[in-house]
């Protein structure tokens, strides 16, 4: 599964990333084959153990996408927090 390399270090909509918890060092993973019962599009997220790195695969790479295209900062492609 490909992930995005950002030469400038900024996150942009459409980037494909892996997410790691800085405190536990676990990686966020999701199995899309294991849906949450009674929810139309709900899936369970979990994290790996501290020494496990799953590497870039379908269950560990997430694509960043806005709720509405062009809705943030007039269509600015960069992700902002805070």
N, C-alpha and C positions, 0 to 999 in steps of 0.2 A: 504494500500500500504506500503510495508516494506521500511525502509530507512537504511542506513549504520551507524553503530557506530564504530568510529575509536579510539581504545584505545591509540594510540600514537599521535592522533590529526592531522595526515597528510591525505590529500586527495589523493586518488589513482584512476586510470582509473577503471571504473566499479562500483565505489561507487554510491549509490543512495542518493541524497541530496535534501533538501529544500533550497531555496535561499531567503534571506531577505535583503532589501535595508537598510543599516545602518542609513542613514539620514532620510528617510521617515517611516521606520519600517514596510513598506508594504512587503508582500510575493509575489514572482513571481509565476503566475499561467498561464496555457495555456489550451485551450479547443481544443483537437484534432479533434473534430467534426465540428469545425468552421474554415475551411481552407480559405486562402487568394485567391481571384479569380485570374485567369490567371497565377498562379504559381504552378508548378508541386507538390512540397512538401513544401508549405509555410503555417505557422500557426501564428496567432496573439498571442502575449504575453501581459499580463497586470499585474497589481499588486493589491493587496487587500488594503483596507483602513487601517489606522494606528492601529486600535483596533481589527481588524479581523485577526484571525489565522485560516486558513482553515484546519490545521492538515494534516497529511500524507495521501493524496488521489491521485488518478491517475493524476489529473490536477495540482498537486503541487509538485510532486516528479520527479526529473530529474536524469537520469543516465549519468554519465560522460564517454564519449567515444572519443578516439582520431580519427582524420581524417583517419589515416592509422595505423593499428595495428603494434606495435613495432617500430614506427617512431621516438619516442622521447627518447633521451639519450640511445640508444642501447636497447630499450625494457624496460627501467626502469618504474616501475608501478606508481611512484609518480608524481603528478602534480606540476609543477613549474610555477611561475609567475615572469616576469621581467627579 
